[in-house]
Amino acid sequence: MRIQTAAELGAAIRNRRLDSGLTQAALADKAGVSRKWLVEVEAGKYSAEVGRVLDVLWAVGLRTDLAPEDQNSEN
């Protein structure tokens, strides 16, 4: 999946959380963040701290891969 905006990242986290059967409170606890902060990330808040976002991605079971634009074959 290609993520280009904070809103797309938030939607990906929310969808994975829902698919995993986690509440916002449960995921926030697992990732070590507040529920309020998680709500803002899922809503696409642009200024979220990258370290905390990475903690949430790990907690919900999503990985991150970086690739140069010209080598990325996914859309």
C-alpha positions as CSV (number, residue, x, y, z in Angstrom):
1,M,0.0,0.0,0.0
2,R,1.3,3.4,-0.9
3,I,0.9,6.1,1.7
4,Q,1.3,9.7,0.6
5,T,-0.5,11.7,3.2
6,A,-1.1,11.8,7.0
7,A,-4.8,11.1,6.3
8,E,-3.9,8.0,4.3
9,L,-1.6,6.8,7.1
10,G,-4.3,7.4,9.7
11,A,-6.9,5.5,7.6
12,A,-4.5,2.6,7.3
13,I,-3.9,2.5,11.0
14,R,-7.7,2.7,11.7
15,N,-8.5,0.0,9.2
16,R,-5.9,-2.4,10.6
17,R,-7.0,-1.7,14.1
18,L,-10.6,-2.5,13.2
19,D,-9.6,-5.6,11.3
20,S,-7.6,-6.7,14.4
21,G,-10.7,-6.2,16.6
22,L,-8.9,-3.6,18.8
23,T,-10.6,-0.6,20.3
24,Q,-8.8,2.8,20.2
25,A,-8.2,2.4,23.9
26,A,-6.7,-1.0,23.6
27,L,-4.4,0.0,20.7
28,A,-3.3,3.2,22.5
29,D,-2.4,1.1,25.6
30,K,-0.5,-1.4,23.6
31,A,1.5,1.3,21.8
32,G,2.0,3.4,24.9
33,V,0.2,6.5,23.6
34,S,-3.0,8.2,24.8
35,R,-6.3,7.5,23.2
36,K,-6.7,11.2,22.4
37,W,-3.4,11.1,20.5
38,L,-4.4,8.0,18.6
39,V,-7.8,9.6,17.6
40,E,-5.9,12.5,16.2
41,V,-3.5,10.2,14.2
42,E,-6.4,8.2,12.8
43,A,-8.0,11.5,11.8
44,G,-4.9,12.4,9.8
45,K,-3.3,15.0,12.1
46,Y,-0.3,16.2,10.2
47,S,2.0,17.0,13.2
48,A,2.0,13.7,14.9
49,E,5.5,12.6,16.2
50,V,7.1,10.0,13.9
51,G,8.4,7.9,16.8
52,R,5.0,7.5,18.3
53,V,3.5,6.7,14.9
54,L,6.1,4.0,14.4
55,D,5.2,2.6,17.9
56,V,1.5,2.5,16.8
57,L,2.4,0.8,13.5
58,W,4.3,-1.9,15.4
59,A,1.5,-2.3,17.9
60,V,-1.1,-2.8,15.2
61,G,1.1,-5.2,13.2
62,L,2.0,-3.0,10.2
63,R,5.5,-2.7,8.9
64,T,7.1,0.2,7.1
65,D,9.3,-0.1,4.0
66,L,11.0,2.7,2.2
67,A,11.9,2.5,-1.4
68,P,13.1,5.1,-4.0
69,E,10.2,6.4,-6.0
70,D,11.6,5.0,-9.3
71,Q,12.0,1.5,-7.8
72,N,8.5,1.2,-6.2
73,S,6.3,-1.0,-8.3
74,E,3.3,-0.8,-6.1
75,N,0.6,1.9,-6.6
